[in-house]
Amino acid sequence: MSTEVTTSEFRNEQSRYLDAAQREPVSILSRGARRRAVVVSPDFFDAQLKLLRIGKISALLRLPVERAAK
């Protein structure tokens, strides 16, 4: 689940939405519906980066050695 707010709502109540982002992602919408940004907790962000790195490493391990070196 995610909270959705407009840019002006986020601007007016940053503290509230930054607190909410510690529990769930907060999507910041531009012009009503277009998602402009997503605010997440540092722990969530770090965990996702770690998963991306693990995925890249495991993908490299599946490549022949010549291709992995590029």
N, C-alpha and C positions, 0 to 999 in steps of 0.2 A: 504494500500500500504506500501511497505517496501523497504528501500535501501539495496542493497547487495554489500559487499566489501570483498576482500580477506584479510587475516591477514596482509600481507605486506602493502596493501593499507591503512588499518586502522592504522598500526604502523607509516607509513610515514605521515599521515594526521589526527592524532587523534583529534585535535581541530575542524577540519571541520566536522568530523563524530559525535563528541560529540554534536556539535551545531545542526546537522541534527536530532539527536536522541531526541531533544526537540520538534520536530514536528512530527516525525514518527519513528517507530522502525528501527534500523540498524542491519542487520544480518551480522555477520562476518563468512565468509566461509573459510574452511580449505581444502586444496588439491582440490581447484576448485569448488566443489559443496556441500560438506558436511557442514552443518551449525554447527559451533562451539560454537557460543554465539550470544545473541541478546542484544543490548544496547537500553534502553528506558529511558525516562525522569523520574525523581524522582516522579513527579505527577502521571504519568501513573502507575509506579510501586506501589505507595501507594494505588491508586484506585483499582488495581487488588488484592492487599493483603486484602483490606477491603472487596471486593466482596467474596474472598475465606473465610474469617472469617464469614461473614454473611451466606454464604452457609453452613459452618460447624455448625454454631449455629442453623440454621433452620433445618438441618438434625438431630441434637441432639434433638431438640424439637419434632420431629416426632417419636423418639424412645420411647419405654416403659421406665419408670424411671429406672428400674434395669439395662438395657443395656446402658443407657446414663451415668451412674455412672462409668462404666469401663474405 
